[in-house]
Amino acid sequence: MNFTEIANTRQSCRSFDKTKPIEQEKLNAILNSARLSPSACNGQPYFLTVCKGEVAERVAKATMGMGMNKFSADAPVQIVISEMPYSRTAALGAKVKGNDYRSIDIGIVSSYITAEATAQGLGSCILGWLDSKKIKQICDLSGDVRLVISIGYPTADYKLRPKKRKDLNDLVKIIE
């Protein structure tokens, strides 16, 4: 799959086949893609915790407050992304420029994870509705939990939805 094919087929999966585990080589490909994602000053100010089995179920449950994300319980893998300290140079840049590079970097690594999951024939969904305190405790983490990514095979009847996006003219301005 080339990148345009990945961009056209990647969507938030909300129907995982809980009977189909993810092969370790596919999970390794996802994690290696995450390792290669760019970040401010190459600092990678995040930590990835891969949860499987009973731990994945507990993490999924911590994303279901107020009836949200019920589908995540069927995903066999939950990748928890927690925030870590900046590198010295990125911290200085963030302070001087008033920019939250950590959030940007976490967004980028999430994109790499979900794009590679798509390339591997898997579905994924980025979850921001979560109980950070509970997930920190479940995973024994020091940094705040920023996102959870549910990953698994979509159910056989899960179809590609039409993409609803802004028109390119509403997103882009070219200045020469």
Backbone as numpy.savetxt, mean C-alpha at the origin, in Angstrom:
# Nx Ny Nz CAx CAy CAz Cx Cy Cz
3.75 -7.31 -18.34 2.91 -6.13 -18.34 3.79 -4.89 -18.34
3.51 -3.95 -19.22 4.24 -2.69 -19.15 3.50 -1.75 -18.19
4.10 -0.60 -17.90 3.52 0.27 -16.88 2.12 0.76 -17.25
1.90 1.10 -18.51 0.56 1.57 -18.91 -0.48 0.48 -18.72
-0.12 -0.75 -19.00 -1.06 -1.86 -18.76 -1.35 -2.01 -17.27
-0.32 -1.87 -16.45 -0.52 -1.94 -15.00 -1.44 -0.80 -14.56
-1.19 0.42 -15.03 -2.01 1.57 -14.64 -3.46 1.40 -15.08
-3.67 0.78 -16.22 -5.03 0.58 -16.72 -5.77 -0.54 -16.01
-5.05 -1.52 -15.45 -5.72 -2.66 -14.82 -5.70 -2.64 -13.30
-4.81 -1.86 -12.69 -4.76 -1.81 -11.23 -5.99 -1.08 -10.70
-6.64 -1.69 -9.75 -7.78 -1.05 -9.08 -7.82 -1.54 -7.64
-8.57 -0.85 -6.82 -8.73 -1.27 -5.43 -9.63 -2.50 -5.41
-9.03 -3.62 -5.02 -9.77 -4.89 -4.96 -10.56 -4.94 -3.65
-11.83 -5.25 -3.79 -12.69 -5.36 -2.61 -13.39 -6.72 -2.54
-12.76 -7.71 -3.19 -13.29 -9.07 -3.15 -12.13 -10.04 -3.35
-11.54 -10.47 -2.23 -10.39 -11.36 -2.26 -10.82 -12.81 -2.11
-10.10 -13.71 -2.77 -10.31 -15.15 -2.64 -9.51 -15.64 -1.45
-10.18 -15.83 -0.32 -9.47 -16.19 0.91 -8.93 -17.62 0.89
-9.32 -18.41 -0.09 -8.83 -19.79 -0.17 -7.53 -19.92 -0.96
-7.09 -18.83 -1.57 -5.91 -18.90 -2.44 -4.75 -18.11 -1.84
-3.75 -18.81 -1.30 -2.61 -18.10 -0.70 -1.72 -17.48 -1.78
-0.93 -16.50 -1.37 0.01 -15.85 -2.28 1.33 -16.62 -2.24
1.83 -16.93 -3.42 3.11 -17.63 -3.52 4.23 -16.72 -3.00
5.20 -17.32 -2.31 6.29 -16.55 -1.71 7.08 -15.78 -2.75
7.27 -16.34 -3.94 8.04 -15.63 -4.96 7.32 -14.35 -5.43
6.00 -14.38 -5.43 5.24 -13.17 -5.79 5.34 -12.12 -4.69
5.26 -12.56 -3.45 5.42 -11.65 -2.33 6.83 -11.05 -2.31
7.82 -11.88 -2.61 9.20 -11.39 -2.68 9.35 -10.33 -3.76
8.71 -10.52 -4.92 8.79 -9.54 -6.01 8.19 -8.22 -5.57
7.08 -8.28 -4.84 6.42 -7.06 -4.34 7.35 -6.34 -3.37
7.93 -7.08 -2.44 8.80 -6.46 -1.44 10.08 -5.90 -2.05
10.62 -6.57 -3.06 11.80 -6.04 -3.74 11.48 -4.78 -4.51
10.28 -4.70 -5.10 9.88 -3.47 -5.77 9.76 -2.33 -4.76
9.21 -2.63 -3.60 9.10 -1.61 -2.54 10.49 -1.13 -2.13
11.42 -2.04 -2.02 12.79 -1.69 -1.62 13.43 -0.74 -2.62
13.05 -0.86 -3.89 13.63 -0.04 -4.95 12.92 1.30 -5.16
11.82 1.54 -4.45 11.08 2.78 -4.67 11.90 3.99 -4.22
11.74 5.11 -4.93 12.50 6.31 -4.56 11.95 6.94 -3.28
12.83 7.64 -2.59 12.42 8.40 -1.40 13.38 9.57 -1.23
12.95 10.57 -0.48 13.78 11.75 -0.25 15.12 11.34 0.34
16.19 11.75 -0.30 17.56 11.45 0.14 17.79 9.95 0.32
17.02 9.14 -0.38 17.07 7.67 -0.27 16.93 7.20 1.18
16.20 7.97 1.99 16.08 7.67 3.41 15.10 6.58 3.77
14.14 6.27 2.90 13.12 5.26 3.15 12.58 5.34 4.58
11.87 6.43 4.91 11.41 6.66 6.28 10.14 5.89 6.64
10.17 4.60 6.41 9.02 3.74 6.69 9.54 2.34 6.96
8.66 1.52 7.52 8.98 0.12 7.76 7.79 -0.69 7.30
8.05 -1.79 6.61 6.99 -2.66 6.10 6.91 -3.91 6.97
5.73 -4.20 7.46 5.50 -5.41 8.24 4.52 -6.26 7.46
4.96 -7.45 7.04 4.12 -8.36 6.27 3.41 -9.29 7.25
2.09 -9.23 7.22 1.29 -10.03 8.14 0.54 -11.11 7.37
0.63 -12.33 7.88 -0.07 -13.47 7.29 -0.83 -14.20 8.39
-1.69 -15.11 7.98 -2.39 -15.97 8.93 -3.21 -15.20 9.96
-3.12 -15.66 11.20 -3.92 -15.07 12.28 -3.57 -13.60 12.51
-2.31 -13.25 12.32 -1.90 -11.85 12.50 -2.54 -10.98 11.43
-2.58 -11.46 10.19 -3.24 -10.71 9.11 -4.72 -10.51 9.43
-5.35 -11.51 9.99 -6.76 -11.40 10.36 -6.96 -10.33 11.44
-6.06 -10.30 12.41 -6.17 -9.30 13.48 -5.94 -7.88 12.94
-4.96 -7.74 12.04 -4.71 -6.43 11.43 -5.91 -6.01 10.60
-6.44 -6.93 9.80 -7.62 -6.61 8.98 -8.76 -6.14 9.87
-8.97 -6.81 10.97 -10.05 -6.42 11.89 -9.84 -4.99 12.41
-8.58 -4.59 12.57 -8.27 -3.24 13.06 -8.46 -2.17 11.97
-8.83 -2.59 10.75 -9.14 -1.63 9.69 -10.65 -1.53 9.45
-11.44 -2.23 10.26 -12.87 -2.35 10.00 -13.77 -1.51 10.89
-13.24 -0.50 11.54 -14.06 0.33 12.40 -15.22 0.96 11.65
-16.36 1.07 12.31 -17.57 1.69 11.77 -18.02 1.04 10.46
-17.78 -0.27 10.32 -18.26 -1.01 9.16 -17.41 -0.87 7.90
-16.27 -0.25 8.01 -15.40 -0.05 6.84 -14.55 -1.30 6.56
-14.12 -1.44 5.33 -13.10 -2.40 4.88 -13.37 -3.86 5.25
-14.63 -4.28 5.27 -14.95 -5.66 5.64 -14.27 -6.68 4.74
-14.06 -6.32 3.48 -13.44 -7.21 2.50 -12.00 -7.56 2.87
-11.34 -6.72 3.66 -9.92 -6.95 3.98 -9.72 -8.24 4.76
-10.74 -8.72 5.43 -10.63 -9.97 6.20 -10.32 -11.16 5.31
-10.66 -11.08 4.02 -10.44 -12.19 3.10 -9.07 -12.14 2.43
-8.32 -11.05 2.58 -6.99 -10.95 1.97 -5.99 -11.74 2.82
-5.22 -12.63 2.21 -4.29 -13.44 3.00 -3.06 -12.69 3.51
-2.79 -11.51 2.93 -1.63 -10.73 3.35 -2.05 -9.30 3.61
-1.56 -8.76 4.72 -1.71 -7.35 5.04 -0.30 -6.79 5.19
0.02 -5.76 4.41 1.31 -5.09 4.58 1.06 -3.80 5.34
1.63 -3.73 6.52 1.49 -2.56 7.38 2.67 -1.63 7.10
2.35 -0.38 6.80 3.40 0.61 6.56 3.41 1.57 7.75
4.51 1.52 8.49 4.64 2.41 9.64 5.72 3.45 9.36
5.55 4.58 9.99 6.44 5.72 9.80 7.70 5.56 10.64
8.83 5.88 10.04 10.10 5.84 10.73 10.73 7.23 10.66
11.77 7.48 11.43 12.40 8.81 11.38 13.02 9.11 10.01
13.06 10.39 9.71 13.76 10.86 8.52 15.26 10.56 8.62
15.92 10.50 7.47 17.38 10.56 7.47 17.73 12.01 7.83
18.96 12.27 8.23 19.34 13.64 8.63 19.11 14.65 7.51
19.52 14.30 6.31 19.39 15.26 5.20 17.93 15.49 4.84
17.09 14.45 4.84 15.68 14.62 4.55 14.99 15.41 5.66
15.40 15.19 6.91 14.82 15.95 8.02 15.14 17.43 7.88
16.36 17.74 7.51 16.74 19.13 7.30 15.93 19.75 6.16
15.84 19.02 5.06 15.07 19.51 3.91 13.61 19.72 4.25
13.03 18.80 5.01 11.62 18.92 5.40 11.41 20.16 6.26
12.35 20.41 7.17 12.23 21.58 8.05 12.41 22.88 7.27
13.43 22.94 6.44 13.72 24.16 5.68 12.60 24.47 4.68
12.12 23.44 3.99 11.12 23.63 2.94 9.68 23.48 3.42
9.49 23.03 4.65 8.13 22.87 5.17 7.34 21.83 4.40
8.01 20.78 3.96 7.36 19.74 3.17 7.42 18.42 3.92
6.34 17.66 3.89 6.25 16.39 4.59 6.71 15.26 3.67
8.04 15.11 3.55 8.60 14.12 2.64 8.24 12.70 3.05
8.06 12.45 4.32 7.70 11.09 4.77 6.39 10.64 4.16
5.39 11.51 4.19 4.10 11.15 3.60 4.21 10.90 2.10
5.01 11.73 1.45 5.23 11.54 0.01 5.89 10.19 -0.24
6.93 9.89 0.53 7.65 8.63 0.35 6.77 7.42 0.63
5.91 7.51 1.63 4.99 6.41 1.93 3.99 6.24 0.78
3.55 7.33 0.18 2.69 7.24 -1.00 3.39 6.57 -2.16
4.65 6.90 -2.36 5.41 6.30 -3.46 5.60 4.80 -3.23
6.01 4.40 -2.04 6.23 2.97 -1.79 4.91 2.21 -1.91
3.81 2.83 -1.52 2.49 2.19 -1.69 2.18 1.97 -3.16
2.53 2.95 -3.98 2.31 2.80 -5.43 3.14 1.67 -6.00
4.39 1.56 -5.58 5.24 0.49 -6.06 4.69 -0.88 -5.63
4.24 -0.97 -4.39 3.68 -2.24 -3.88 2.46 -2.64 -4.69
1.53 -1.72 -4.88 0.28 -2.06 -5.57 0.51 -2.30 -7.06
1.45 -1.58 -7.67 1.75 -1.81 -9.09 2.37 -3.19 -9.29
3.30 -3.56 -8.43 3.93 -4.88 -8.57 2.93 -5.99 -8.25
2.05 -5.76 -7.30 1.00 -6.76 -7.02 0.17 -7.00 -8.28
-0.18 -5.93 -8.98 -0.94 -6.06 -10.23 -0.13 -6.83 -11.26
1.13 -6.50 -11.40 1.99 -7.20 -12.36 2.10 -8.69 -12.04
1.94 -9.04 -10.77 2.01 -10.44 -10.33 0.65 -11.15 -10.40
-0.37 -10.44 -10.91 -1.70 -11.04 -11.04 -2.51 -11.01 -9.76
-2.13 -10.15 -8.83 -2.80 -10.05 -7.53 -3.62 -8.78 -7.45
-4.57 -8.77 -6.54 -5.34 -7.57 -6.23 -4.78 -6.92 -4.98
-5.06 -5.63 -4.84 -4.60 -4.91 -3.65 -5.56 -3.77 -3.34
-5.55 -3.36 -2.10 -6.34 -2.20 -1.69 -5.58 -1.47 -0.58
-5.38 -0.17 -0.78 -4.69 0.66 0.20 -5.73 1.14 1.21
-5.48 0.86 2.48 -6.43 1.20 3.53 -5.86 2.27 4.45
-6.55 3.39 4.51 -6.14 4.47 5.40 -7.05 4.57 6.62
-8.19 3.89 6.56 -9.12 3.85 7.69 -8.66 2.70 8.58
-8.02 3.03 9.70 -7.42 1.99 10.54 -7.24 2.50 11.96
-7.03 1.55 12.85 -6.73 1.86 14.24 -5.23 1.70 14.44
-4.49 2.81 14.28 -3.03 2.79 14.34 -2.53 2.21 15.65
-3.12 2.62 16.75 -2.67 2.17 18.08 -2.80 0.65 18.21
-3.92 0.12 17.75 -4.15 -1.33 17.85 -3.17 -2.10 16.95
-2.96 -1.61 15.73 -2.06 -2.30 14.80 -0.61 -2.21 15.30
-0.23 -1.07 15.87 1.11 -0.95 16.47 1.31 -2.03 17.52
0.28 -2.25 18.32 0.36 -3.25 19.38 0.42 -4.66 18.79
-0.44 -4.95 17.82 -0.46 -6.29 17.20 0.90 -6.62 16.60
1.50 -5.65 15.92 2.75 -5.89 15.18 4.00 -5.50 15.95
3.82 -5.03 17.17 4.95 -4.61 18.02 5.83 -3.60 17.29
5.20 -2.49 16.88 5.88 -1.44 16.11 6.13 -0.21 16.96
7.19 0.51 16.63 7.47 1.77 17.33 6.88 2.96 16.59
6.89 2.92 15.26 6.39 4.04 14.48 4.89 3.99 14.28
4.30 5.16 14.07 2.87 5.22 13.81 2.52 4.50 12.51
1.41 3.78 12.52 0.94 3.09 11.33 0.23 4.10 10.44
0.68 4.20 9.21 0.11 5.16 8.27 -0.85 4.52 7.30
-0.54 3.32 6.81 -1.39 2.62 5.84 -1.29 1.12 6.05
-2.31 0.42 5.59 -2.28 -1.03 5.47 -2.67 -1.34 4.03
-1.95 -2.26 3.41 -2.29 -2.68 2.06 -2.71 -4.14 2.11
-3.97 -4.38 1.77 -4.48 -5.75 1.68 -4.10 -6.31 0.31
-3.57 -7.53 0.30 -3.14 -8.15 -0.96 -3.62 -9.59 -1.02
-4.10 -9.98 -2.18 -4.52 -11.36 -2.41 -5.02 -11.52 -3.83
-5.43 -12.72 -4.15 -6.02 -12.96 -5.46 -7.47 -12.47 -5.43
-7.89 -11.74 -6.47 -9.30 -11.36 -6.54 -10.15 -12.61 -6.75
-11.40 -12.58 -6.32 -12.31 -13.68 -6.60 -12.50 -13.79 -8.11
-12.86 -14.98 -8.57 -12.98 -15.25 -10.01 -13.98 -14.32 -10.71
-15.00 -13.90 -9.99 -16.03 -13.05 -10.61 -15.77 -11.56 -10.45
-14.62 -11.19 -9.90 -14.31 -9.78 -9.69 -13.86 -9.16 -11.00
-14.59 -8.18 -11.47 -14.37 -7.59 -12.79 -13.65 -6.25 -12.71
-12.95 -5.94 -13.78 -12.30 -4.64 -13.92 -13.39 -3.58 -14.11
-13.35 -2.56 -13.27 -14.33 -1.47 -13.36 -13.82 -0.38 -14.29
-14.74 0.34 -14.93 -14.28 1.49 -15.73 -13.63 2.52 -14.79
-12.55 3.12 -15.25 -11.86 4.13 -14.44 -12.60 5.45 -14.55
-12.90 6.03 -13.41 -13.52 7.35 -13.36 -12.43 8.34 -12.95
-11.95 9.07 -13.90 -10.86 10.01 -13.65 -11.19 11.35 -14.30
-10.54 12.38 -13.80 -10.69 13.70 -14.41 -10.14 13.67 -15.83
-10.65 14.54 -16.66 -10.11 14.71 -18.00 -8.69 15.25 -17.88
-7.83 14.84 -18.79 -6.43 15.27 -18.76 -6.30 16.79 -18.75
-7.18 17.48 -19.46 -7.14 18.94 -19.50 -7.45 19.58 -18.14
-8.14 18.85 -17.28 -8.43 19.33 -15.94 -7.30 19.06 -14.95
-6.32 18.30 -15.38 -5.20 17.93 -14.50 -3.87 18.52 -14.92
-3.75 18.91 -16.16 -2.44 19.27 -16.70 -2.48 20.66 -17.33
-1.43 21.40 -17.06 -1.21 22.69 -17.72 0.22 22.64 -18.25
0.38 22.90 -19.53 1.71 22.91 -20.14 2.11 24.37 -20.39
3.28 24.71 -19.89 3.79 26.08 -20.05 5.13 26.00 -20.79
5.25 26.77 -21.83 6.52 26.82 -22.58 7.14 28.18 -22.50
